[in-house]
Amino acid sequence: MISYYGMTSVMYPSKLTARYPEKDCVDLKELLSVRSEDWCYFNLTQCGHSRKIKSFEVTVIEAKGIKVGWVEEETVNTCDLDNDEAIIGDAEGSVALDPYLSGITIDGTLKRVEGLELKDGLIIRTEDFGNRWYIDGRLVASDDKSDSALLVKSENSYPYSDSYHTYYRHPVIFINGEFLVSDIKYTPGI
């Protein structure tokens, strides 16, 4: 019912936080809009509830470069991304769409996406923890062989469980510029 009446973002809010490096050049315009004058990582996290983000949309307002992706980690506070060397998509357990490189990088392997280019107004949508990717409404990559898109398959389909934990990918955005996050979808539950 909450989804039907368009109240998901009110009942289950999300927020963006600078992940690394924490610099003075970051301007959090509102909870889901950011301008960064230098390269910076941002976490997209749930705020005050435990439902996991499984899909979201990023609108590039103005950017010199952007990588929209997901990273596997037990908590959103520890990962290879928290240093000067690791990059989303290259770090183990991560995937990222990079319009500048015209492709998707999974665990360090770049797969080209035809017709992908970085431009202002570009809308990137990622669903099911990075298993489906859309550019301006067009499906460009999927982990499903029956889709007519680039096949992107990770070692694990997310979420996955072992005998001790359930592992999720968490949304991360790496940008030099300005973007807006919208249309966030969550896993079912409380």
C-alpha positions, 0 to 999 in steps of 0.5 A: 500500500505504501508503494501504491500511494508513492510514500516509499521514500517517506516511510523508508528514507535513504541518504547519501554520505561521503565515503572516501575521501571526505573532502570539503569540496562535497556539497550535499544539496539535499538527502539524495543530491550531491555536487563534488568538485573532486573525485569522491565516493558516496554510499547510498544507504537506508536511513532508520530502517533495515530494508536493503536497497536493491534498485535505484536510478542516478541522473547525471546533472553534470559530470567529468566522470561517474561510476555507478555501482555496487560493492559486496561487504559485510558492513558499509563501513569496510571495503577495499574502496576506502583507500586511494587505489581501489576503484569500484568495479575493479575491487573484488565483489564489485560491479560498476557502470562507467559511461566514460569507458563505455562499459561495465566493469565486474571484478576488474573485467571491462565489458563494452556497452554499445552506444554508451557515452557520458553526457549531462542528463544521462539516466542510469538505472540499476536493479537487483543488486547490479544484475540489470542495467538501463541507460535512458530506459533501455536495457543494456546489460543483464545477468539473464541470458534470455534478455537481449542485452549484454550478459553480465554475470558475477561469480555470485548472484545477489543476495546469496547466503552461506551457512553464517551470513547473507551477503548483499551488494551496497550501492556506491557512486564515484563521481567528479560532478553533480548527480541526483538519486531517485526511484529507490526500491527495497527488498521486502520486509520490515 
